[in-house]
Amino acid sequence: EMGLFDRLIGRGRVGAVSPRPRGQYLRGERTGILQARRAVTRDGWVNVREAAARASALAWDFMQNSGWIAGAADQVITDTVGSELKLNARPDFSGLGYSDKERADWCRLVERKWRVWAWTPAECDLAGVSTLAEMSDGVMRYYLAHGEGLGVIDYLPAEQRQRYGIETGTKVTLASPHRLKRETDEFSRLHQGIFVDENGRPIAYRFVKREGGYDRDVDIAARDTAGLRRVIHVMDRGDVPDSPRGISVMAPILKVIAQADQLADYTLAQALMQSIYAAIIKSPEASIDAFNAIESLAEGQEDLAADLWEVWGQRLDALKNGSISLSDPAGIAHLGPGEEFEMHTPQTPGSQYVPFAQDLRREMARRLGILFETFTLDFSQANYSSVRMGNATVWPIAVRRRERIVGPYLQAIYESWLDEMVATGAVPFKGGYRAFRANFDKIVDTEWRGPKRPSADPYKDALANKVELETGATTLQAIYAEKGEDWEEALEQQAREARKLTDLELPIPFGRSRGGDGGPLGGAADGLGLSANG
């Protein structure tokens, strides 16, 4: 018969017929590893519906009780949102009678008014407690835990605005995704709390609202009578293309996070036990069985038994009189006859702990979309090239989340706010509100600028931008966009500064360096030698 080794390597008996070669997927799987994994193919929305609530609960648990995950969540939010996403209005005014200057002035006016409104909790938040920047952070945190973000836009009438002493009526409420009821009734076209029409477009959302100590269902229309969104629902639909709801970003790594916690807990417990019992005494003392044997000596051996009791009595007296203290600064140990004192050093964690723990953290960092070095704050093995390549890998993930999660969330709010501003005359528009509504999609076009791309060496990046700009490989717009700034605003600010410096008869730092040989690559060092014309 074949042995275990023969079966493992697929060696058959003499004369056995070799299996026929086959060209197919999943062939040659002799160990049964894949067969042991229970996997079926079904609709993605079924998988999400069954696992999302549990995954979200675990994700919140780790975000609230694990320093690694809490810190990583803060890092993801910081990379995506920064202090805030800044509005860059980009309306298309072609055919509407606006000159370039009028367009620029209109954009600056809208952006100023938006910033004041977004940073005033009483104006932007229905509850009057959060700024729009704080809501943006909340959307990202909900996205990490639930895979989606929700909000509800309301409009306060004039009498309520007067009572609160506020000017605008557009108000936002950041809603927790677990309050969107995971109820499905296919006959009513209700899918996980979302009512859809015959084409699958959302028409209403069923929320669970807490009032007076009780929960009750509340259906909110997806849009108001003017076609503006009332319910904001953002998620990366590329993750689960056929599901109306999202699932936690951390779902694929929840087991890994738990394993890392277990590894740390067990390693600590073992190290503590080894530290507690760092010193032991090896004694030849007999067990209870030996004493029972002495008592059971047959008659006629009483003298032997008495002698044995006398010997053990003397040994026990020596133990009582001797002492060892590990807390005293110095001392002489007194041990009983035949005893040995041994010191032990903890053997935990072993040599394999750090590599294995790092591997778990790499998997967590990879899924969360941040660098391993950023996740662990361990840059001991990093260099300029590795950090630069790492940033080039994970930075597009932050940009993707900005453009698919927080950006669309703010865009929906901006559209309702701008509609009110034009309707009330706070923001002038040629042709009035009717012309604005007729060209709505062209006018509300925006770009949401976030924090600048991280750099391992800003000086080297600046030199690279200089070379690319001189060779025509990039543009000022692209360079300033990477820094999260508007290039037109930056150039206008430089022009104002140049005029001010000229009035004060100070050198202008903008433009190409001339003269001198002490700077980098022959740049000026002895007096910049610059002029207003560069």
Residue pairs with C-beta under 8 A, 6 or more apart in sequence:
1 13
2 11
2 12
2 13
5 11
6 12
8 30
8 31
10 30
12 18
26 34
29 35
43 242
43 243
44 240
44 241
44 242
44 243
45 191
45 192
45 240
45 242
45 243
45 244
45 245
47 240
47 243
47 247
48 192
48 240
48 243
48 245
48 246
48 247
49 182
49 184
49 192
49 243
49 245
51 247
51 251
52 146
52 147
52 182
52 245
52 246
52 247
52 248
53 178
53 182
55 247
55 248
55 250
55 251
55 254
56 145
56 146
56 177
56 178
56 247
56 248
58 248
58 250
58 254
59 144
59 145
59 146
59 248
59 249
59 250
59 251
59 254
60 145
62 69
62 250
62 254
62 257
63 69
63 70
63 73
63 141
63 144
63 145
64 70
66 257
66 261
68 257
68 260
68 361
68 364
68 375
69 250
69 257
69 364
71 375
72 364
72 365
72 368
72 370
72 375
73 141
73 144
73 368
75 370
75 374
75 375
76 140
76 144
76 368
76 369
76 370
76 398
76 401
77 137
77 140
77 141
78 451
79 369
79 370
79 395
79 398
79 451
79 454
80 140
80 398
80 401
80 402
80 405
80 406
80 450
81 133
81 136
81 137
81 140
81 402
81 406
81 450
81 451
82 450
82 451
82 484
83 133
83 451
84 118
84 132
84 133
84 136
85 133
85 136
85 402
85 406
85 407
85 410
85 448
85 449
85 450
86 111
86 115
86 448
86 449
86 450
86 484
87 110
87 111
87 114
87 115
87 410
87 414
87 446
87 448
88 111
88 446
88 447
88 448
88 449
88 486
89 106
89 107
89 110
89 111
89 445
89 446
90 107
90 445
90 446
90 447
91 103
91 106
91 107
91 442
91 443
91 444
91 445
92 439
92 442
92 443
92 445
93 102
93 103
93 106
93 442
93 443
94 442
96 430
96 431
96 435
96 439
97 430
97 431
98 106
98 430
104 488
106 427
106 428
109 427
110 418
110 421
110 427
113 421
113 426
113 427
114 414
114 417
116 123
117 123
117 124
117 168
117 417
118 124
118 131
118 132
118 133
119 131
119 132
119 133
120 131
121 128
121 129
121 130
121 131
122 128
122 164
122 165
122 166
123 166
123 167
123 168
124 130
124 131
124 132
124 135
124 170
124 171
124 172
124 413
125 131
125 135
125 171
125 172
125 173
126 152
126 154
126 156
126 171
126 172
126 173
127 173
128 164
130 138
130 174
132 172
132 410
132 413
135 151
135 172
135 174
135 409
136 406
136 409
136 410
138 149
138 174
139 149
139 151
139 174
139 234
139 405
139 406
139 409
140 149
140 401
140 405
140 406
142 148
142 149
142 150
142 174
142 176
142 177
143 149
143 234
143 235
143 236
143 246
143 249
143 401
143 405
144 248
144 249
144 250
144 368
145 248
145 250
146 177
146 178
146 246
146 247
146 248
147 177
147 235
147 236
147 239
147 240
147 245
147 246
147 247
147 248
147 249
147 251
148 177
148 233
148 234
148 235
148 245
148 246
149 177
149 232
149 233
149 234
149 235
149 405
149 409
150 174
150 175
150 176
150 177
150 179
150 180
150 205
150 231
150 232
150 233
150 234
151 172
151 173
151 174
151 175
151 231
151 232
151 409
151 412
151 413
152 172
152 173
152 175
152 207
152 220
152 230
152 231
152 232
153 170
153 171
153 172
153 173
153 228
153 229
153 230
153 231
153 232
153 412
153 413
153 416
154 170
154 171
154 172
154 173
154 230
155 169
155 170
155 171
155 224
155 416
155 420
156 164
156 166
156 169
156 171
157 169
158 169
161 167
161 168
161 169
168 417
168 420
169 420
170 413
170 416
170 417
170 420
172 413
175 207
177 245
177 246
179 207
179 208
179 209
180 192
180 193
180 194
180 205
180 206
180 207
180 208
180 245
181 193
181 206
181 207
181 208
181 217
182 192
182 193
182 245
183 190
183 192
183 193
183 206
184 190
184 191
184 192
188 195
189 195
189 196
189 197
189 198
190 206
191 244
192 243
192 244
192 245
193 205
193 206
193 207
193 245
194 202
194 204
194 205
194 206
194 233
194 244
194 245
195 202
195 203
195 204
195 205
195 206
195 219
196 202
196 203
196 244
197 203
202 222
202 231
202 233
202 244
203 221
203 222
204 219
204 220
204 221
204 222
205 219
205 220
205 222
205 231
205 233
206 217
206 218
206 219
207 217
207 218
207 219
207 220
208 215
208 216
208 217
208 218
209 215
209 216
209 217
209 218
220 230
220 231
221 230
221 231
222 229
222 230
222 231
223 229
223 230
224 230
226 419
228 415
228 416
228 419
229 412
229 415
229 416
232 408
232 409
232 412
232 413
234 404
234 405
234 406
234 408
234 409
235 245
235 246
235 405
236 246
236 400
236 401
236 404
236 405
238 404
239 246
239 247
240 246
240 247
248 254
249 367
249 368
250 257
250 367
250 368
252 367
253 363
253 364
253 367
253 368
256 360
256 363
256 364
257 364
259 360
260 357
260 360
260 361
260 364
263 353
263 356
263 357
263 360
264 357
267 348
267 349
267 353
270 348
271 346
271 348
271 349
274 344
274 345
274 346
274 347
274 348
275 346
277 344
278 343
278 344
278 345
278 346
279 324
279 326
279 341
279 342
279 343
279 344
280 342
280 344
281 324
281 335
281 339
281 340
281 341
281 342
282 339
282 340
282 341
282 342
283 336
283 338
283 339
283 340
284 338
284 339
285 315
285 336
286 312
291 312
294 305
294 308
294 309
295 305
297 304
297 305
315 336
315 337
315 338
318 336
318 337
319 336
321 334
322 333
322 334
322 335
322 336
323 334
324 331
324 333
324 334
324 335
324 341
325 331
333 341
335 341
358 372
358 376
361 372
361 375
361 376
362 372
364 375
365 371
365 372
365 374
365 375
365 376
366 372
368 375
369 394
369 397
369 398
369 401
370 394
371 387
371 390
371 391
371 394
372 378
372 390
373 379
373 382
373 387
373 390
379 387
382 390
384 456
384 457
384 460
387 456
388 456
388 457
391 453
391 454
391 455
391 456
395 453
395 454
398 450
399 450
402 448
402 450
403 448
406 448
406 450
407 448
410 448
411 444
411 446
411 448
414 444
414 446
415 440
415 444
418 427
418 443
418 444
419 436
419 437
419 440
420 426
421 427
422 429
422 433
422 436
423 433
429 435
429 436
429 443
436 443
449 481
449 484
449 485
449 486
450 484
451 484
452 482
452 483
452 484
452 485
453 482
453 483
455 461
463 520
463 521
465 474
465 479
467 473
468 474
469 475
469 476
469 479
476 487
476 491
477 487
479 487
480 486
480 487
480 490
481 487
494 510
497 510
498 508
498 510
498 532
501 507
501 508
502 508
502 532
507 527
507 528
507 530
508 530
508 531
508 532
509 528
509 530
510 530
510 534
511 530
511 531
511 533
511 534
512 534
513 519
513 523
513 524
513 528
513 529
513 530
514 524
514 528
514 529
514 530
515 524
515 526
515 527
515 529
516 523
516 524
516 525
516 526
516 527
516 529
517 525
518 524
518 525
518 526
519 525
524 530
